[in-house]
């Protein structure tokens, strides 16, 4: 079964911390196991067998939608801060 996961952070340039599924279970994988171009905030479709990552692909649509939501929130915060000045 495939789950959604987001790259939470990359540690020491060699390991990526993924938050997997609705429960956001933390999984640490070698960055070399991930598709090229993956960075923090990238959404993936993954499948693990036991503790091994056996399938992974970038979810471009979810990555773009998430980035847009974050951008909207940041703009709303900036507007709110400017009104308070």
Backbone bond lengths (Angstrom), bond angles and torsions (degrees), N, CA, C in turn:
res aa  C-N    CA-C-N  psi(-1)  N-CA   C-N-CA  omega(-1)  CA-C   N-CA-C  phi
1 X - - - 1.451 - - 1.530 109.36 -
2 X 1.323 116.57 136.73 1.459 121.03 -178.95 1.522 109.79 -95.35
3 X 1.318 114.53 141.74 1.455 121.98 178.01 1.512 109.37 -119.22
4 X 1.319 115.03 161.71 1.462 120.26 169.71 1.518 107.53 -88.12
5 X 1.317 114.73 147.33 1.464 120.41 177.71 1.520 107.81 -147.84
6 X 1.312 115.49 152.32 1.456 120.58 175.16 1.516 108.18 -121.97
7 X 1.328 115.47 142.39 1.455 120.07 175.52 1.529 106.38 -77.07
8 X 1.315 115.98 108.84 1.459 121.69 -178.26 1.521 110.62 -76.70
9 X 1.324 115.21 -46.31 1.463 119.28 179.69 1.523 109.76 -162.77
10 X 1.330 113.88 159.43 1.459 120.83 174.81 1.518 106.50 -114.91
11 X 1.325 114.28 124.86 1.462 121.17 -174.62 1.521 108.83 -108.46
12 X 1.295 116.59 133.30 1.467 125.58 175.93 1.527 113.93 55.25
13 X 1.335 116.76 17.05 1.457 120.80 178.33 1.514 114.21 72.91
14 X 1.327 117.22 -1.19 1.466 120.78 -175.55 1.518 114.29 -121.26
15 X 1.321 116.91 -22.71 1.463 120.47 -176.49 1.523 110.61 -124.82
16 X 1.325 114.66 140.43 1.459 120.42 176.73 1.521 108.02 -113.02
17 X 1.330 115.28 136.71 1.455 121.20 175.24 1.520 106.78 -98.64
18 X 1.322 115.52 117.35 1.458 122.03 178.94 1.522 109.44 -103.15
19 X 1.324 116.44 142.00 1.457 121.76 170.35 1.524 105.44 -105.35
20 X 1.328 116.07 114.26 1.461 122.04 -168.38 1.527 111.67 -109.00
21 X 1.338 114.76 133.37 1.454 121.81 173.09 1.514 113.64 73.44
22 X 1.346 114.98 -178.48 1.464 121.66 179.78 1.521 111.66 -60.19
23 X 1.330 115.94 -34.75 1.466 120.76 -177.99 1.519 112.60 -78.96
24 X 1.321 116.64 -8.27 1.464 123.70 -178.37 1.529 111.60 53.18
25 X 1.329 114.56 52.27 1.460 121.17 177.19 1.517 108.42 -67.78
26 X 1.317 116.63 130.59 1.460 121.61 -178.25 1.524 110.05 -80.40
27 X 1.329 115.47 125.23 1.468 121.87 176.40 1.518 108.03 -128.77
28 X 1.297 116.55 136.68 1.465 121.59 179.30 1.521 108.04 -107.88
29 X 1.336 114.87 126.29 1.465 120.25 179.96 1.524 109.51 -130.52
30 X 1.302 115.70 157.90 1.460 122.04 175.74 1.522 108.22 -70.63
31 X 1.323 117.75 133.45 1.465 121.19 -178.53 1.526 111.03 -59.96
32 X 1.310 117.55 -28.23 1.460 120.61 179.62 1.523 112.41 -66.59
33 X 1.327 117.95 -16.02 1.469 122.02 177.87 1.526 111.76 -83.51
34 X 1.322 117.18 -8.84 1.462 121.82 -176.26 1.524 110.92 -98.85
35 X 1.339 116.92 155.02 1.469 119.66 178.23 1.533 111.17 -61.66
36 X 1.301 115.40 151.63 1.458 120.89 178.08 1.526 110.18 -61.02
37 X 1.319 116.49 140.87 1.458 121.39 177.91 1.513 114.29 93.49
38 X 1.324 117.32 -4.07 1.465 120.63 178.98 1.519 109.14 -69.11
39 X 1.339 115.53 137.22 1.460 120.92 176.52 1.518 108.24 -144.72
40 X 1.307 116.71 178.21 1.458 120.76 179.22 1.527 109.44 -57.32
41 X 1.334 116.13 134.13 1.453 120.93 -179.17 1.517 114.39 92.87
42 X 1.326 117.65 -8.18 1.459 120.95 177.78 1.526 109.57 -74.43
43 X 1.335 115.86 132.59 1.465 121.18 176.67 1.510 109.25 -93.00
44 X 1.326 115.04 143.64 1.457 122.10 -176.86 1.519 110.51 -131.11
45 X 1.332 115.17 159.24 1.460 121.89 165.14 1.526 104.59 -109.66
46 X 1.332 115.62 122.72 1.462 120.09 -172.44 1.526 111.05 -130.23
47 X 1.330 113.83 158.89 1.463 120.24 171.02 1.518 107.17 -139.86
48 X 1.315 114.00 128.08 1.459 121.17 177.54 1.524 108.96 -110.73
49 X 1.300 116.41 142.15 1.465 122.82 167.73 1.513 105.05 -117.53
50 X 1.323 114.51 118.99 1.456 121.18 -169.72 1.533 106.50 55.92
51 X 1.304 118.37 -121.32 1.463 120.04 179.86 1.524 112.04 -105.50
52 X 1.325 117.06 12.76 1.459 121.05 -175.67 1.526 111.11 -103.93
53 X 1.322 115.26 130.56 1.456 121.98 175.51 1.527 107.76 -75.63
54 X 1.340 116.84 117.14 1.466 119.64 -176.47 1.524 112.76 -111.76
55 X 1.341 117.59 -20.07 1.468 121.16 176.01 1.517 108.48 -142.74
56 X 1.326 115.30 139.74 1.466 119.65 176.97 1.517 109.33 -156.21
57 X 1.316 115.71 136.16 1.462 121.25 171.95 1.522 108.21 -147.98
58 X 1.313 115.61 150.26 1.461 120.84 179.20 1.519 109.51 -72.34
59 X 1.328 115.86 134.76 1.464 122.11 173.97 1.530 105.98 -97.53
60 X 1.317 115.82 88.92 1.461 121.33 -175.14 1.526 112.15 -61.70
61 X 1.319 117.04 -40.63 1.460 120.25 -178.16 1.534 111.20 -63.67
62 X 1.325 117.12 -48.25 1.469 120.48 179.72 1.527 111.05 -63.74
63 X 1.329 116.86 -37.72 1.463 120.84 178.76 1.526 110.22 -62.41
64 X 1.334 117.33 -44.86 1.464 121.24 179.78 1.520 111.65 -66.96
65 X 1.333 117.26 -42.78 1.465 120.67 179.88 1.523 111.27 -64.20
66 X 1.316 117.01 -40.43 1.457 121.36 179.18 1.528 110.65 -65.45
67 X 1.319 116.81 -43.51 1.465 120.74 178.64 1.522 110.85 -61.92
68 X 1.333 116.86 -39.04 1.472 121.10 179.05 1.528 110.61 -66.01
69 X 1.342 117.62 -41.73 1.475 120.91 178.26 1.527 110.77 -62.10
70 X 1.311 116.29 -43.50 1.463 120.51 179.91 1.523 110.13 -63.96
71 X 1.327 117.01 -42.84 1.461 121.46 178.88 1.526 110.90 -60.57
72 X 1.343 116.99 -43.42 1.465 121.02 178.63 1.528 111.19 -61.81
73 X 1.322 116.75 -42.25 1.470 120.27 179.45 1.525 111.11 -65.20
74 X 1.321 116.32 -40.72 1.469 120.00 179.43 1.530 110.31 -63.89
75 X 1.319 117.16 -41.79 1.464 120.95 178.99 1.528 110.86 -64.90
76 X 1.321 117.72 -40.05 1.472 121.33 177.94 1.526 110.29 -63.17
77 X 1.320 117.41 -40.89 1.472 120.98 178.17 1.522 111.14 -64.96
78 X 1.329 117.23 -40.36 1.467 120.58 178.51 1.529 110.65 -63.83
79 X 1.333 116.10 -43.71 1.469 119.79 178.88 1.529 110.56 -62.19
80 X 1.313 117.23 -42.60 1.456 121.66 -179.30 1.541 110.10 -63.66
81 X 1.333 115.93 -41.05 1.459 120.12 179.66 1.522 111.17 -65.95
82 X 1.340 117.23 -39.53 1.462 120.99 179.11 1.534 111.58 -66.25
83 X 1.326 117.11 -36.00 1.470 120.66 178.17 1.520 110.79 -66.26
84 X 1.314 117.23 -31.51 1.462 121.27 -177.02 1.514 113.63 -80.04
85 X 1.308 118.02 -6.20 1.480 120.76 -178.09 1.498 111.40 -81.47
